[in-house]
Amino acid sequence: MNDIFSFKRFGRTLRHDIIGTANRAGLSMLLTPAIVLLAVALVMQLYDLIFMYRFGEEIPVYPVARFVILCITHIILMLFMATSSFGHLTDRRNNITQLMLPASTLEKFLSITIIYYIFTPIVIFLAGWAGDTLIALTGLGGFTGYMNPADMAHSIDKFYGEVFVPGMASVLNHALWSWIAGYFMVAAFVLLCAILFKSYKVLKTIAVYLGLSLVLGNLQTIFFGKKVLFLMEGIETQSAEQAEYIPMQIFDTADKLLQYGLIFSIVAFIALSIAIYYRLRTVKS
């Protein structure tokens, strides 16, 4: 068992990888979110200076909108962070230290996945939150309010309260879990590509992802397209008395599709994780 996993050895491996990730990509993780938000603030400030005479006041940029921008920035950064942090594993000149590291494949696997799935997103969002707070303190670009998690949760809850109708609870629940599972599935795919390809990692990752999305999209249309079309045709022929049942039919179909998507994402994540593990086990150059 000690040859497979040792807490002491794993701790040294994790510390080694955290330091390596900080040296290779730490500055990008800390500065990029703040720079993106500052760029948005400057653009909005310039827009207000040019067109304020039409509206008479600044156009506010609320915390929820800035949080969405931060999420998009995070997704793009995660694509590049995989290559910056772990792309050296396929470089014969730079992976000697990693290969000589006294750690099992399981320990190396857990180390890089913890860093990529947990450490990297936390640093990116904390850096973005800190940058947003500083910008909001200046009032630049109409940045109003702060990214207070409680306030944003209240805004989301209020939004759901306004659009919520009976039958949507299950759909929203499965949509949330499908999104979470899909996020980890894509993250695992990007990480695998980063340690699989030896050159043009980002471009190849995007190309393969788009290709797979096209294939899976066509398969989804083949398997579920007819059912959706049948449902839409049925809606058009519904009588006024049957109209009240239409939303439930839509919600049931959407709920089933989300359940299938959730199962697919979980299975794909497991398969990709196994592929990452065996890639780490076999990587030599």
C-alpha positions in Angstrom: 0.0 0.0 0.0 2.9 2.3 0.8 4.2 1.9 -2.7 0.8 3.1 -4.1 0.0 5.9 -1.7 1.7 7.6 1.3 0.4 10.7 2.9 3.9 12.0 3.6 5.0 11.4 0.0 1.8 12.8 -1.4 2.2 16.0 0.7 5.7 16.5 -0.7 4.4 15.9 -4.2 1.5 18.3 -3.8 3.8 21.0 -2.4 6.2 20.5 -5.3 3.4 20.8 -7.8 1.9 23.9 -6.2 5.2 25.7 -6.1 5.8 24.7 -9.8 2.3 25.8 -10.8 2.8 29.1 -8.9 6.2 29.7 -10.7 4.8 28.9 -14.1 1.3 30.3 -14.1 0.8 32.1 -10.7 1.2 35.6 -12.1 -1.3 34.9 -14.9 -3.9 33.5 -12.5 -3.5 36.6 -10.2 -3.4 39.4 -12.8 -5.6 38.2 -15.7 -9.0 38.3 -13.9 -8.3 41.8 -12.5 -7.0 43.0 -15.9 -10.1 41.8 -17.7 -12.4 43.5 -15.2 -10.4 46.7 -15.4 -10.6 46.6 -19.2 -14.4 46.3 -18.9 -14.5 49.2 -16.5 -12.4 51.4 -18.7 -14.5 50.5 -21.8 -17.7 51.4 -19.9 -16.1 54.6 -18.5 -15.2 55.6 -22.1 -18.7 54.7 -23.3 -20.2 56.9 -20.5 -17.9 59.8 -21.3 -18.9 59.7 -25.0 -22.7 59.0 -24.7 -23.6 60.3 -21.2 -25.3 63.3 -22.7 -27.9 61.0 -24.1 -28.7 59.2 -20.9 -27.8 61.8 -18.3 -26.1 59.2 -16.0 -23.7 56.3 -16.1 -24.8 52.9 -17.1 -24.3 50.6 -14.0 -22.5 47.4 -14.3 -24.0 45.2 -11.6 -22.1 42.5 -9.6 -24.0 39.7 -11.3 -22.9 40.9 -14.8 -19.3 41.2 -13.5 -19.5 37.7 -12.0 -20.5 36.3 -15.4 -17.5 38.1 -17.0 -15.3 36.5 -14.3 -16.8 33.1 -15.0 -16.0 33.4 -18.8 -12.5 34.6 -17.9 -12.1 31.6 -15.6 -13.1 29.2 -18.4 -10.7 30.7 -20.9 -7.9 30.8 -18.3 -8.4 27.1 -17.4 -7.7 26.2 -21.0 -4.4 27.9 -20.9 -3.6 27.0 -17.3 -3.6 23.3 -18.1 -0.8 23.8 -20.6 1.1 26.3 -18.5 0.9 24.2 -15.3 1.3 20.7 -16.7 2.2 20.9 -20.3 5.9 20.5 -19.4 5.2 16.8 -18.7 5.4 16.0 -22.4 8.6 18.1 -22.8 11.8 15.9 -22.6 13.9 18.9 -21.6 11.6 20.1 -18.7 9.9 16.9 -17.3 13.0 15.4 -15.7 12.2 16.7 -12.3 8.7 15.4 -12.5 9.8 11.9 -13.7 12.4 11.7 -10.9 9.9 12.8 -8.2 9.7 10.0 -5.6 5.9 9.6 -5.9 3.6 6.9 -7.3 1.4 7.5 -10.3 -1.7 7.8 -8.1 0.0 10.5 -6.0 1.0 12.5 -9.1 -2.5 12.1 -10.5 -4.2 13.3 -7.3 -1.7 16.2 -7.0 -2.3 17.6 -10.5 -6.1 17.1 -10.4 -6.4 18.8 -7.0 -4.4 21.7 -8.2 -6.2 22.0 -11.5 -9.8 21.3 -10.3 -9.6 23.1 -6.9 -6.5 25.3 -6.4 -6.5 27.0 -9.8 -10.2 28.0 -9.8 -10.1 29.3 -6.2 -7.0 31.5 -7.0 -8.7 32.8 -10.2 -11.9 33.7 -8.5 -10.2 35.2 -5.4 -8.0 37.3 -7.6 -11.1 38.4 -9.7 -13.0 39.2 -6.5 -10.2 41.3 -5.1 -9.7 43.2 -8.4 -13.5 43.8 -8.7 -13.6 45.1 -5.2 -10.8 47.6 -5.8 -12.4 48.8 -9.0 -15.8 49.1 -7.3 -14.3 51.2 -4.6 -13.2 53.8 -7.2 -16.6 53.7 -8.9 -14.9 53.4 -12.3 -17.0 52.3 -15.3 -20.2 52.2 -13.4 -19.1 49.3 -11.2 -21.8 49.4 -8.5 -22.0 47.2 -5.5 -19.7 44.3 -4.7 -19.5 40.6 -5.5 -21.1 39.6 -2.2 -22.0 35.9 -2.5 -25.1 36.4 -0.3 -26.3 39.3 -2.5 -25.8 37.4 -5.7 -27.5 34.3 -4.3 -30.5 36.5 -3.3 -30.6 38.0 -6.9 -30.6 34.5 -8.4 -33.2 33.3 -5.9 -35.3 36.3 -6.8 -35.0 35.6 -10.5 -36.0 32.0 -10.0 -38.9 33.2 -7.9 -40.2 35.3 -10.8 -39.9 32.7 -13.5 -40.5 29.6 -11.4 -43.6 27.6 -12.4 -44.8 24.2 -11.1 -42.8 21.4 -12.6 -39.5 23.3 -13.0 -38.0 22.2 -9.7 -36.7 18.9 -11.0 -35.5 20.5 -14.3 -33.5 23.2 -12.5 -32.1 20.7 -10.1 -30.9 18.4 -12.9 -29.7 21.5 -14.9 -27.4 22.5 -12.0 -25.9 19.0 -11.5 -25.6 18.6 -15.3 -23.7 21.9 -15.4 -21.4 20.9 -12.6 -20.7 17.4 -14.1 -20.2 19.0 -17.5 -17.7 21.5 -16.1 -15.5 18.7 -14.6 -15.9 16.6 -17.7 -14.5 19.5 -19.9 -11.8 20.3 -17.3 -10.7 16.6 -17.4 -10.7 16.7 -21.2 -8.5 19.9 -21.3 -6.1 18.5 -18.7 -5.8 15.2 -20.7 -5.0 17.1 -23.9 -2.4 19.2 -22.0 -0.4 16.1 -21.1 -1.2 14.2 -24.2 -0.2 16.6 -27.0 3.5 17.6 -27.4 3.0 20.8 -29.4 0.2 23.3 -30.2 -1.6 22.0 -27.2 -4.2 24.8 -27.0 -5.0 24.7 -30.7 -5.3 20.9 -30.8 -7.4 20.9 -27.7 -9.9 23.4 -29.2 -9.9 21.5 -32.5 -10.5 18.1 -30.9 -13.2 19.6 -28.7 -15.0 21.2 -31.6 -14.8 18.0 -33.6 -16.2 15.9 -30.7 -18.9 18.5 -30.0 -20.0 18.3 -33.7 -20.1 14.5 -33.6 -21.9 14.4 -30.3 -24.3 17.1 -31.4 -25.3 15.1 -34.5 -25.7 12.0 -32.4 -27.9 13.9 -30.0 -30.0 15.2 -32.9 -30.4 11.6 -34.3 -31.5 10.1 -30.9 -33.5 13.0 -29.5 -34.4 15.2 -32.5 -37.4 13.2 -33.5 -38.8 13.3 -30.0 -38.4 17.0 -29.7 -40.0 17.6 -33.2 -42.8 15.3 -32.2 -43.4 17.2 -29.1 -43.4 20.6 -30.9 -45.8 19.3 -33.5 -48.1 18.0 -30.7 -48.0 21.5 -29.1 -49.2 23.1 -32.4 -52.2 20.7 -32.6 -53.2 21.0 -28.9 -56.7 22.3 -28.3 -57.3 25.1 -25.8 -58.5 22.6 -23.2 -55.2 20.6 -23.5 -53.0 23.7 -23.5 -52.5 23.6 -19.7 -50.7 20.3 -20.1 -48.1 21.6 -22.6 -45.7 23.0 -20.0 -45.5 19.7 -18.2 -44.7 17.9 -21.5 -41.9 20.3 -22.1 -40.5 20.0 -18.6 -40.6 16.2 -18.7 -38.7 16.1 -22.0 -36.1 18.7 -20.8 -35.7 16.8 -17.5 -35.0 13.5 -19.3 -32.5 15.1 -21.6 -30.7 16.7 -18.6 -30.6 13.4 -16.8 -29.1 11.7 -19.9 -26.6 14.6 -20.1 -25.7 14.2 -16.4 -25.1 10.5 -16.8 -23.0 11.0 -19.9 -20.9 13.7 -18.2 -20.2 11.5 -15.2 -19.2 8.5 -17.3 -17.1 10.7 -19.6 -15.3 12.3 -16.5 -14.5 8.9 -15.1 -13.2 7.7 -18.5 -11.1 10.8 -19.0 -9.7 10.5 -15.4 -8.6 7.0 -16.1 -6.9 8.2 -19.3 -5.1 11.0 -17.4 -3.9 8.4 -14.9 -2.5 6.1 -17.5 -1.0 8.9 -19.4 0.9 9.9 -16.3 2.0 6.4 -15.8 3.3 6.0 -19.3 4.7 9.5 -20.1 8.4 9.4 -20.7 9.1 12.4 -22.9 
